[in-house]
Amino acid sequence: MTASANASSASPSLWDHAFNSLPIDLRNGLNSTRTHKRDILEAVLKEIETKRDLAVRKRWKFKKPNGDVIIVRDVLEKTARWINRFKETGDVIAQYDPVHLSLP
């Protein structure tokens, strides 16, 4: 993983910053209805990184019935890249149309 990707995952998201800027009584009320979909993406990315490191150490690969060799590390890296693109797309959409994100 690149240094810029590590730096962006370490900094708090704009959603967390905005949520933390709300008054405490409003935060408490919203906490009960808050979905953790973004947390799911983070958990998947963390697990992918763990398995990618293991795949690199053990040099996992398998051969398909047609003879193609699949390197597991490459598949995990592509999956992580697509999840990051999905998250970035959501962040961009949130910047341009925050009204629709606030609806239930």
Residue, then its C-alpha position, 0 to 999 in steps of 0.5 A: m500500500t502506498a504512503s498516501a493511502n496510509a496517510s488518508s486512512a489515518s486521518p479522520s473522515l469529513w463525516d466524523h469531523a462534521f459529526n463531532s462539530l454538532p452539539i452534544d445533545l444532537r450527537n447523542g440523538l443521532n448516535s442511536t440512528r447512525t449506521h455503520k456502513r462505512d465501518i464495514l468497508e474499513a473492516v473489509l479493508k483491514e482484513i484484506e490487508t491482513k490476508r494480502d500480507l499472508a498471501v505475500r509471505k506464503r506466495w499463494k496462487f492457484k491454477k484454474p481448470n483452464g490452466d490460468v494461474i491466479i496470484v491471490r495477492d493480485v486479487l486482494e490488491k484489486t479488491a482493496r483498490w475498488i473499495n477505496r474508489f467506492k469510498e472516494t466516490g461517496d466522499v465526492i458525492a457528499q461534497y456536491d450533494p449533502v442534502h440527499l445524504s441527510l435524508p433517512 
